[in-house]
Amino acid sequence: MGTLSVLSAANGEARGADGAANGDRGALGPGGVAIADAMSAPARLVGEVGRAVLADVDTLLFDCDGVLWRGEAAVSGAAAALGRLAAAGKRLYYVTNNSGRTRAAYTEKLRRLGFPPAEPRHIFSSAFCAARYLREALPPGAAAYVLGSPALAAELEAVGIPHLGPGPAALPGPAPADWVQAPLDPTVRAVLVGFDEHFSYAKLCQALRYLMRGGPDCLLVGTNRDHRLPLEGGAAIPGTGCLVKAVETAAQREAFIVGKPNRFMFDCVASEFDVDPGRTIMVGDRLDTDILMGNDCHLTTLLTLTGVTTLDEVRGHQDSDCPARHRLVPDYYVDSIADLLQVLGE
């Protein structure tokens, strides 16, 4: 397919609240098997229905954290399930809002945890997609001020975008008058916000100064809006969305978000591979990112319960009178991706 257009992202935001996320349900699968409909969804992906659904798709998009692994440990049976899918000829791609790893690092982690071999081009992280967006949106030679990780900087370097900002930063003096007189790089035409363990008031000041100097000509881009990152044992840490919101609040403008649920991430996949939405499954553990993007892009959506979402949350959205909440309801669910082994006939 052709080169991805930035305009496709700008003009392809999620469908309005009056659009039914699951409006294409109710069809018959192979052999006349009834596929989930809006009244019965989500259905458990098991048995004959599961086999019919998988037989009718050729591509699966996987979120990673909470779906394939938790921390540094693979979800039990997940690697074997993906191995069976690959052996059955399914194409496997990985879409993640995590901007803290390069695509090469993701392929190495997949290998280390026993998943089928993957190439960097099969990985679509928010860091890679942000670099791709800026490559098209910025004029030649323009640089980005980055609040983010070394991985985010590496993805920018890979596509030839100059950058500055990663790492710790200190205020350039004791008083506000000193802070607003620190030098600004004349080539910066974008502020990019990802997960940044070194996020500070000093960086927030610099980001605001670049955005005020450039006005609308200085882009404000965020990798994702995930507000909280769950850890083992019920703990959590603030997510990238908190940092994006801080910059948006200071700048009094909204960032363009490249990660899920924005369809830009799916458009990145579709620009590289011949993906038919009608034959593609989006697999994820978060309703407001994975499932919403899948529904808005007319993909079949599959929720796994190994991450942050419970069935009670799904039913709450399904039973709501709010059409926007219906867009968060998946077509199917499994307790774990390992359940696909039974569907595939282990």
Contacts in CASP RR format, 6 or more apart in sequence:
PFRMAT RR
TARGET T0000
AUTHOR 0000-0000-0000
METHOD contacts of the structure
MODEL  1
MGTLSVLSAANGEARGADGAANGDRGALGPGGVAIADAMSAPARLVGEVG
RAVLADVDTLLFDCDGVLWRGEAAVSGAAAALGRLAAAGKRLYYVTNNSG
RTRAAYTEKLRRLGFPPAEPRHIFSSAFCAARYLREALPPGAAAYVLGSP
ALAAELEAVGIPHLGPGPAALPGPAPADWVQAPLDPTVRAVLVGFDEHFS
YAKLCQALRYLMRGGPDCLLVGTNRDHRLPLEGGAAIPGTGCLVKAVETA
AQREAFIVGKPNRFMFDCVASEFDVDPGRTIMVGDRLDTDILMGNDCHLT
TLLTLTGVTTLDEVRGHQDSDCPARHRLVPDYYVDSIADLLQVLGE
1 270 0 8 1.000
1 271 0 8 1.000
1 272 0 8 1.000
1 273 0 8 1.000
1 274 0 8 1.000
2 271 0 8 1.000
3 136 0 8 1.000
3 271 0 8 1.000
4 132 0 8 1.000
4 136 0 8 1.000
4 267 0 8 1.000
4 268 0 8 1.000
4 271 0 8 1.000
5 136 0 8 1.000
6 133 0 8 1.000
6 136 0 8 1.000
6 137 0 8 1.000
8 264 0 8 1.000
8 267 0 8 1.000
9 133 0 8 1.000
9 256 0 8 1.000
9 258 0 8 1.000
9 262 0 8 1.000
9 263 0 8 1.000
9 264 0 8 1.000
9 267 0 8 1.000
10 256 0 8 1.000
12 263 0 8 1.000
13 262 0 8 1.000
13 263 0 8 1.000
14 261 0 8 1.000
14 262 0 8 1.000
14 263 0 8 1.000
14 292 0 8 1.000
14 296 0 8 1.000
14 327 0 8 1.000
15 21 0 8 1.000
15 296 0 8 1.000
15 327 0 8 1.000
16 324 0 8 1.000
17 322 0 8 1.000
17 323 0 8 1.000
17 324 0 8 1.000
17 327 0 8 1.000
18 323 0 8 1.000
19 323 0 8 1.000
19 327 0 8 1.000
20 38 0 8 1.000
20 323 0 8 1.000
20 326 0 8 1.000
21 292 0 8 1.000
21 295 0 8 1.000
21 296 0 8 1.000
21 326 0 8 1.000
21 327 0 8 1.000
21 328 0 8 1.000
21 329 0 8 1.000
22 36 0 8 1.000
22 37 0 8 1.000
22 38 0 8 1.000
22 41 0 8 1.000
22 295 0 8 1.000
22 326 0 8 1.000
22 329 0 8 1.000
22 331 0 8 1.000
23 38 0 8 1.000
24 298 0 8 1.000
25 35 0 8 1.000
25 36 0 8 1.000
25 37 0 8 1.000
25 38 0 8 1.000
25 41 0 8 1.000
25 331 0 8 1.000
26 34 0 8 1.000
26 35 0 8 1.000
26 36 0 8 1.000
26 37 0 8 1.000
26 38 0 8 1.000
27 35 0 8 1.000
28 34 0 8 1.000
28 35 0 8 1.000
29 35 0 8 1.000
29 52 0 8 1.000
29 53 0 8 1.000
29 56 0 8 1.000
30 52 0 8 1.000
30 55 0 8 1.000
30 56 0 8 1.000
31 52 0 8 1.000
32 52 0 8 1.000
33 48 0 8 1.000
33 49 0 8 1.000
33 52 0 8 1.000
34 49 0 8 1.000
35 49 0 8 1.000
35 52 0 8 1.000
35 53 0 8 1.000
35 331 0 8 1.000
36 42 0 8 1.000
36 43 0 8 1.000
36 49 0 8 1.000
36 331 0 8 1.000
36 332 0 8 1.000
38 326 0 8 1.000
41 318 0 8 1.000
41 329 0 8 1.000
41 330 0 8 1.000
41 331 0 8 1.000
41 332 0 8 1.000
42 303 0 8 1.000
42 314 0 8 1.000
42 318 0 8 1.000
42 329 0 8 1.000
42 330 0 8 1.000
42 331 0 8 1.000
42 332 0 8 1.000
42 333 0 8 1.000
43 49 0 8 1.000
43 331 0 8 1.000
43 332 0 8 1.000
43 333 0 8 1.000
44 332 0 8 1.000
44 333 0 8 1.000
44 334 0 8 1.000
45 53 0 8 1.000
45 302 0 8 1.000
45 332 0 8 1.000
45 333 0 8 1.000
45 334 0 8 1.000
45 339 0 8 1.000
45 340 0 8 1.000
45 343 0 8 1.000
46 334 0 8 1.000
46 339 0 8 1.000
46 342 0 8 1.000
46 343 0 8 1.000
47 342 0 8 1.000
47 343 0 8 1.000
50 332 0 8 1.000
50 343 0 8 1.000
51 343 0 8 1.000
51 344 0 8 1.000
53 281 0 8 1.000
53 300 0 8 1.000
53 332 0 8 1.000
54 85 0 8 1.000
54 88 0 8 1.000
54 90 0 8 1.000
54 340 0 8 1.000
54 343 0 8 1.000
54 344 0 8 1.000
56 279 0 8 1.000
57 90 0 8 1.000
57 278 0 8 1.000
57 279 0 8 1.000
57 280 0 8 1.000
57 281 0 8 1.000
57 300 0 8 1.000
58 89 0 8 1.000
58 90 0 8 1.000
58 91 0 8 1.000
58 276 0 8 1.000
58 279 0 8 1.000
58 280 0 8 1.000
59 90 0 8 1.000
59 91 0 8 1.000
59 92 0 8 1.000
59 93 0 8 1.000
59 273 0 8 1.000
59 275 0 8 1.000
59 276 0 8 1.000
59 279 0 8 1.000
59 280 0 8 1.000
59 281 0 8 1.000
60 85 0 8 1.000
60 90 0 8 1.000
60 91 0 8 1.000
60 92 0 8 1.000
60 93 0 8 1.000
60 280 0 8 1.000
60 281 0 8 1.000
60 283 0 8 1.000
61 93 0 8 1.000
61 94 0 8 1.000
61 95 0 8 1.000
61 266 0 8 1.000
61 269 0 8 1.000
61 280 0 8 1.000
61 281 0 8 1.000
61 282 0 8 1.000
61 283 0 8 1.000
61 299 0 8 1.000
62 68 0 8 1.000
62 82 0 8 1.000
62 92 0 8 1.000
62 93 0 8 1.000
62 94 0 8 1.000
62 95 0 8 1.000
62 283 0 8 1.000
62 284 0 8 1.000
63 94 0 8 1.000
63 95 0 8 1.000
63 96 0 8 1.000
63 97 0 8 1.000
63 260 0 8 1.000
63 283 0 8 1.000
63 284 0 8 1.000
63 285 0 8 1.000
63 286 0 8 1.000
63 289 0 8 1.000
63 290 0 8 1.000
64 94 0 8 1.000
64 96 0 8 1.000
64 98 0 8 1.000
64 106 0 8 1.000
65 71 0 8 1.000
65 96 0 8 1.000
65 98 0 8 1.000
65 285 0 8 1.000
66 75 0 8 1.000
66 284 0 8 1.000
66 285 0 8 1.000
66 304 0 8 1.000
66 306 0 8 1.000
66 307 0 8 1.000
66 308 0 8 1.000
67 75 0 8 1.000
67 78 0 8 1.000
67 283 0 8 1.000
67 284 0 8 1.000
67 285 0 8 1.000
67 290 0 8 1.000
67 304 0 8 1.000
67 306 0 8 1.000
67 307 0 8 1.000
67 337 0 8 1.000
68 74 0 8 1.000
68 75 0 8 1.000
68 78 0 8 1.000
68 79 0 8 1.000
68 82 0 8 1.000
68 110 0 8 1.000
68 113 0 8 1.000
68 115 0 8 1.000
68 337 0 8 1.000
69 75 0 8 1.000
69 78 0 8 1.000
69 109 0 8 1.000
69 113 0 8 1.000
70 232 0 8 1.000
70 306 0 8 1.000
70 307 0 8 1.000
71 232 0 8 1.000
73 113 0 8 1.000
74 113 0 8 1.000
74 114 0 8 1.000
74 115 0 8 1.000
75 306 0 8 1.000
75 336 0 8 1.000
75 337 0 8 1.000
75 338 0 8 1.000
76 336 0 8 1.000
76 338 0 8 1.000
77 336 0 8 1.000
77 337 0 8 1.000
77 338 0 8 1.000
77 341 0 8 1.000
78 115 0 8 1.000
78 336 0 8 1.000
78 337 0 8 1.000
78 338 0 8 1.000
79 113 0 8 1.000
79 114 0 8 1.000
79 115 0 8 1.000
79 116 0 8 1.000
80 338 0 8 1.000
80 341 0 8 1.000
81 337 0 8 1.000
81 338 0 8 1.000
81 339 0 8 1.000
81 340 0 8 1.000
81 341 0 8 1.000
81 344 0 8 1.000
82 92 0 8 1.000
82 115 0 8 1.000
82 116 0 8 1.000
82 337 0 8 1.000
83 115 0 8 1.000
83 116 0 8 1.000
84 340 0 8 1.000
84 341 0 8 1.000
84 344 0 8 1.000
84 346 0 8 1.000
85 92 0 8 1.000
85 340 0 8 1.000
85 344 0 8 1.000
86 92 0 8 1.000
86 116 0 8 1.000
88 344 0 8 1.000
91 273 0 8 1.000
92 116 0 8 1.000
92 118 0 8 1.000
92 122 0 8 1.000
93 122 0 8 1.000
93 123 0 8 1.000
93 124 0 8 1.000
93 269 0 8 1.000
93 273 0 8 1.000
94 106 0 8 1.000
94 110 0 8 1.000
94 118 0 8 1.000
94 122 0 8 1.000
94 123 0 8 1.000
94 124 0 8 1.000
95 124 0 8 1.000
95 125 0 8 1.000
95 260 0 8 1.000
95 265 0 8 1.000
95 266 0 8 1.000
95 269 0 8 1.000
95 282 0 8 1.000
96 106 0 8 1.000
96 123 0 8 1.000
96 124 0 8 1.000
96 125 0 8 1.000
96 126 0 8 1.000
97 125 0 8 1.000
97 126 0 8 1.000
97 223 0 8 1.000
97 224 0 8 1.000
97 226 0 8 1.000
97 240 0 8 1.000
97 259 0 8 1.000
97 260 0 8 1.000
97 289 0 8 1.000
98 125 0 8 1.000
98 126 0 8 1.000
98 127 0 8 1.000
98 195 0 8 1.000
99 125 0 8 1.000
99 126 0 8 1.000
99 127 0 8 1.000
99 130 0 8 1.000
99 148 0 8 1.000
99 149 0 8 1.000
99 151 0 8 1.000
99 152 0 8 1.000
99 194 0 8 1.000
99 195 0 8 1.000
99 223 0 8 1.000
99 224 0 8 1.000
99 240 0 8 1.000
100 125 0 8 1.000
100 127 0 8 1.000
100 149 0 8 1.000
100 151 0 8 1.000
100 152 0 8 1.000
100 195 0 8 1.000
101 109 0 8 1.000
101 125 0 8 1.000
101 127 0 8 1.000
101 151 0 8 1.000
102 120 0 8 1.000
102 125 0 8 1.000
102 127 0 8 1.000
102 128 0 8 1.000
102 151 0 8 1.000
102 154 0 8 1.000
102 155 0 8 1.000
103 120 0 8 1.000
103 121 0 8 1.000
103 123 0 8 1.000
103 125 0 8 1.000
103 128 0 8 1.000
103 155 0 8 1.000
104 120 0 8 1.000
105 151 0 8 1.000
106 118 0 8 1.000
106 120 0 8 1.000
106 123 0 8 1.000
106 125 0 8 1.000
107 118 0 8 1.000
107 119 0 8 1.000
107 120 0 8 1.000
107 122 0 8 1.000
107 123 0 8 1.000
110 116 0 8 1.000
110 117 0 8 1.000
110 118 0 8 1.000
111 117 0 8 1.000
111 118 0 8 1.000
121 272 0 8 1.000
124 265 0 8 1.000
124 268 0 8 1.000
124 269 0 8 1.000
125 155 0 8 1.000
126 194 0 8 1.000
126 222 0 8 1.000
126 223 0 8 1.000
126 224 0 8 1.000
126 258 0 8 1.000
126 259 0 8 1.000
126 265 0 8 1.000
127 149 0 8 1.000
127 151 0 8 1.000
127 152 0 8 1.000
127 154 0 8 1.000
127 155 0 8 1.000
127 194 0 8 1.000
127 223 0 8 1.000
128 155 0 8 1.000
128 268 0 8 1.000
129 223 0 8 1.000
129 258 0 8 1.000
129 259 0 8 1.000
129 264 0 8 1.000
129 265 0 8 1.000
129 268 0 8 1.000
130 152 0 8 1.000
130 155 0 8 1.000
130 156 0 8 1.000
130 192 0 8 1.000
130 194 0 8 1.000
130 221 0 8 1.000
130 222 0 8 1.000
130 223 0 8 1.000
130 258 0 8 1.000
131 152 0 8 1.000
131 155 0 8 1.000
131 156 0 8 1.000
131 158 0 8 1.000
131 159 0 8 1.000
131 161 0 8 1.000
132 159 0 8 1.000
132 258 0 8 1.000
132 268 0 8 1.000
133 221 0 8 1.000
133 256 0 8 1.000
133 258 0 8 1.000
133 264 0 8 1.000
134 144 0 8 1.000
134 156 0 8 1.000
134 159 0 8 1.000
134 161 0 8 1.000
134 190 0 8 1.000
134 192 0 8 1.000
134 219 0 8 1.000
134 221 0 8 1.000
135 159 0 8 1.000
135 160 0 8 1.000
135 161 0 8 1.000
137 190 0 8 1.000
137 219 0 8 1.000
138 144 0 8 1.000
138 161 0 8 1.000
138 189 0 8 1.000
138 190 0 8 1.000
138 219 0 8 1.000
139 189 0 8 1.000
141 162 0 8 1.000
141 187 0 8 1.000
142 161 0 8 1.000
142 162 0 8 1.000
142 187 0 8 1.000
142 188 0 8 1.000
142 189 0 8 1.000
142 190 0 8 1.000
143 161 0 8 1.000
143 162 0 8 1.000
143 163 0 8 1.000
143 164 0 8 1.000
143 185 0 8 1.000
143 187 0 8 1.000
143 188 0 8 1.000
143 189 0 8 1.000
143 190 0 8 1.000
144 156 0 8 1.000
144 161 0 8 1.000
144 162 0 8 1.000
144 163 0 8 1.000
144 164 0 8 1.000
144 188 0 8 1.000
144 189 0 8 1.000
144 190 0 8 1.000
144 191 0 8 1.000
144 192 0 8 1.000
145 163 0 8 1.000
145 164 0 8 1.000
145 165 0 8 1.000
145 185 0 8 1.000
145 188 0 8 1.000
145 190 0 8 1.000
145 191 0 8 1.000
145 192 0 8 1.000
145 206 0 8 1.000
145 207 0 8 1.000
145 210 0 8 1.000
146 152 0 8 1.000
146 153 0 8 1.000
146 156 0 8 1.000
146 163 0 8 1.000
146 164 0 8 1.000
146 165 0 8 1.000
146 166 0 8 1.000
146 192 0 8 1.000
146 194 0 8 1.000
147 165 0 8 1.000
147 191 0 8 1.000
147 192 0 8 1.000
147 193 0 8 1.000
147 194 0 8 1.000
147 196 0 8 1.000
147 199 0 8 1.000
147 203 0 8 1.000
147 207 0 8 1.000
147 243 0 8 1.000
147 247 0 8 1.000
148 165 0 8 1.000
148 166 0 8 1.000
148 167 0 8 1.000
148 192 0 8 1.000
148 193 0 8 1.000
148 194 0 8 1.000
148 195 0 8 1.000
148 196 0 8 1.000
148 198 0 8 1.000
148 199 0 8 1.000
149 166 0 8 1.000
149 194 0 8 1.000
149 195 0 8 1.000
149 196 0 8 1.000
149 197 0 8 1.000
150 166 0 8 1.000
150 167 0 8 1.000
152 166 0 8 1.000
152 192 0 8 1.000
152 194 0 8 1.000
152 195 0 8 1.000
152 223 0 8 1.000
153 163 0 8 1.000
153 166 0 8 1.000
156 162 0 8 1.000
156 163 0 8 1.000
156 192 0 8 1.000
157 163 0 8 1.000
162 187 0 8 1.000
163 192 0 8 1.000
164 185 0 8 1.000
164 188 0 8 1.000
165 203 0 8 1.000
165 206 0 8 1.000
166 196 0 8 1.000
166 198 0 8 1.000
167 196 0 8 1.000
167 198 0 8 1.000
168 198 0 8 1.000
168 200 0 8 1.000
169 198 0 8 1.000
169 200 0 8 1.000
169 202 0 8 1.000
169 203 0 8 1.000
169 206 0 8 1.000
170 200 0 8 1.000
170 202 0 8 1.000
171 178 0 8 1.000
171 179 0 8 1.000
171 201 0 8 1.000
171 202 0 8 1.000
171 205 0 8 1.000
172 178 0 8 1.000
172 179 0 8 1.000
172 181 0 8 1.000
172 182 0 8 1.000
172 202 0 8 1.000
173 179 0 8 1.000
179 202 0 8 1.000
179 205 0 8 1.000
180 205 0 8 1.000
180 209 0 8 1.000
182 206 0 8 1.000
182 209 0 8 1.000
184 206 0 8 1.000
184 209 0 8 1.000
184 210 0 8 1.000
184 213 0 8 1.000
188 210 0 8 1.000
188 218 0 8 1.000
189 214 0 8 1.000
189 217 0 8 1.000
189 218 0 8 1.000
189 219 0 8 1.000
190 218 0 8 1.000
190 219 0 8 1.000
190 220 0 8 1.000
190 221 0 8 1.000
191 207 0 8 1.000
191 210 0 8 1.000
191 211 0 8 1.000
191 218 0 8 1.000
191 219 0 8 1.000
191 220 0 8 1.000
191 221 0 8 1.000
191 247 0 8 1.000
192 221 0 8 1.000
192 222 0 8 1.000
192 223 0 8 1.000
193 207 0 8 1.000
193 220 0 8 1.000
193 221 0 8 1.000
193 222 0 8 1.000
193 223 0 8 1.000
193 240 0 8 1.000
193 243 0 8 1.000
193 244 0 8 1.000
193 247 0 8 1.000
193 255 0 8 1.000
194 222 0 8 1.000
194 223 0 8 1.000
194 224 0 8 1.000
194 240 0 8 1.000
194 243 0 8 1.000
194 244 0 8 1.000
195 223 0 8 1.000
195 239 0 8 1.000
195 240 0 8 1.000
195 243 0 8 1.000
196 203 0 8 1.000
196 243 0 8 1.000
199 243 0 8 1.000
199 246 0 8 1.000
204 246 0 8 1.000
204 247 0 8 1.000
204 250 0 8 1.000
207 247 0 8 1.000
207 250 0 8 1.000
207 251 0 8 1.000
208 247 0 8 1.000
208 250 0 8 1.000
208 251 0 8 1.000
210 218 0 8 1.000
211 218 0 8 1.000
211 220 0 8 1.000
211 247 0 8 1.000
211 251 0 8 1.000
211 253 0 8 1.000
212 251 0 8 1.000
219 256 0 8 1.000
220 247 0 8 1.000
220 248 0 8 1.000
220 251 0 8 1.000
220 253 0 8 1.000
220 254 0 8 1.000
220 255 0 8 1.000
220 256 0 8 1.000
221 255 0 8 1.000
221 256 0 8 1.000
221 257 0 8 1.000
221 258 0 8 1.000
222 240 0 8 1.000
222 244 0 8 1.000
222 255 0 8 1.000
222 256 0 8 1.000
222 257 0 8 1.000
222 258 0 8 1.000
222 259 0 8 1.000
223 240 0 8 1.000
223 257 0 8 1.000
223 258 0 8 1.000
223 259 0 8 1.000
224 240 0 8 1.000
224 241 0 8 1.000
224 244 0 8 1.000
224 257 0 8 1.000
224 258 0 8 1.000
224 259 0 8 1.000
224 260 0 8 1.000
224 289 0 8 1.000
225 240 0 8 1.000
225 241 0 8 1.000
225 244 0 8 1.000
225 245 0 8 1.000
225 257 0 8 1.000
226 239 0 8 1.000
226 240 0 8 1.000
226 241 0 8 1.000
226 286 0 8 1.000
226 289 0 8 1.000
227 238 0 8 1.000
227 239 0 8 1.000
227 241 0 8 1.000
227 242 0 8 1.000
228 236 0 8 1.000
228 237 0 8 1.000
228 238 0 8 1.000
228 239 0 8 1.000
229 236 0 8 1.000
229 237 0 8 1.000
229 238 0 8 1.000
229 239 0 8 1.000
230 236 0 8 1.000
230 307 0 8 1.000
230 308 0 8 1.000
231 237 0 8 1.000
244 255 0 8 1.000
244 257 0 8 1.000
247 255 0 8 1.000
248 254 0 8 1.000
248 255 0 8 1.000
258 264 0 8 1.000
258 265 0 8 1.000
259 265 0 8 1.000
259 289 0 8 1.000
260 286 0 8 1.000
260 289 0 8 1.000
260 290 0 8 1.000
260 292 0 8 1.000
260 293 0 8 1.000
261 288 0 8 1.000
261 289 0 8 1.000
261 290 0 8 1.000
261 292 0 8 1.000
261 293 0 8 1.000
261 294 0 8 1.000
261 296 0 8 1.000
262 293 0 8 1.000
263 293 0 8 1.000
263 296 0 8 1.000
263 297 0 8 1.000
265 293 0 8 1.000
266 293 0 8 1.000
266 294 0 8 1.000
266 297 0 8 1.000
266 299 0 8 1.000
269 275 0 8 1.000
277 297 0 8 1.000
277 298 0 8 1.000
277 299 0 8 1.000
278 298 0 8 1.000
278 299 0 8 1.000
278 300 0 8 1.000
280 299 0 8 1.000
280 300 0 8 1.000
281 299 0 8 1.000
281 300 0 8 1.000
281 301 0 8 1.000
281 302 0 8 1.000
282 290 0 8 1.000
282 291 0 8 1.000
282 293 0 8 1.000
282 294 0 8 1.000
282 297 0 8 1.000
282 299 0 8 1.000
282 300 0 8 1.000
282 301 0 8 1.000
282 302 0 8 1.000
283 290 0 8 1.000
283 302 0 8 1.000
283 304 0 8 1.000
283 337 0 8 1.000
284 290 0 8 1.000
284 291 0 8 1.000
284 301 0 8 1.000
284 302 0 8 1.000
284 303 0 8 1.000
284 304 0 8 1.000
285 303 0 8 1.000
285 304 0 8 1.000
285 305 0 8 1.000
285 306 0 8 1.000
285 307 0 8 1.000
285 308 0 8 1.000
285 309 0 8 1.000
286 307 0 8 1.000
286 308 0 8 1.000
286 309 0 8 1.000
287 303 0 8 1.000
287 309 0 8 1.000
287 313 0 8 1.000
287 314 0 8 1.000
287 317 0 8 1.000
287 328 0 8 1.000
287 329 0 8 1.000
287 330 0 8 1.000
288 328 0 8 1.000
290 301 0 8 1.000
290 303 0 8 1.000
291 301 0 8 1.000
291 303 0 8 1.000
291 328 0 8 1.000
291 329 0 8 1.000
291 330 0 8 1.000
292 327 0 8 1.000
292 328 0 8 1.000
294 301 0 8 1.000
295 301 0 8 1.000
295 327 0 8 1.000
295 328 0 8 1.000
295 329 0 8 1.000
295 330 0 8 1.000
296 327 0 8 1.000
300 331 0 8 1.000
300 332 0 8 1.000
301 330 0 8 1.000
301 331 0 8 1.000
301 332 0 8 1.000
302 330 0 8 1.000
302 331 0 8 1.000
302 332 0 8 1.000
302 333 0 8 1.000
302 334 0 8 1.000
303 309 0 8 1.000
303 314 0 8 1.000
303 330 0 8 1.000
303 332 0 8 1.000
303 333 0 8 1.000
303 334 0 8 1.000
304 333 0 8 1.000
304 334 0 8 1.000
304 335 0 8 1.000
304 336 0 8 1.000
304 337 0 8 1.000
305 311 0 8 1.000
305 333 0 8 1.000
305 334 0 8 1.000
305 335 0 8 1.000
305 336 0 8 1.000
306 335 0 8 1.000
306 336 0 8 1.000
306 337 0 8 1.000
311 333 0 8 1.000
314 328 0 8 1.000
314 329 0 8 1.000
314 330 0 8 1.000
314 333 0 8 1.000
316 325 0 8 1.000
317 325 0 8 1.000
317 326 0 8 1.000
317 328 0 8 1.000
317 329 0 8 1.000
318 326 0 8 1.000
318 329 0 8 1.000
320 326 0 8 1.000
334 340 0 8 1.000
END
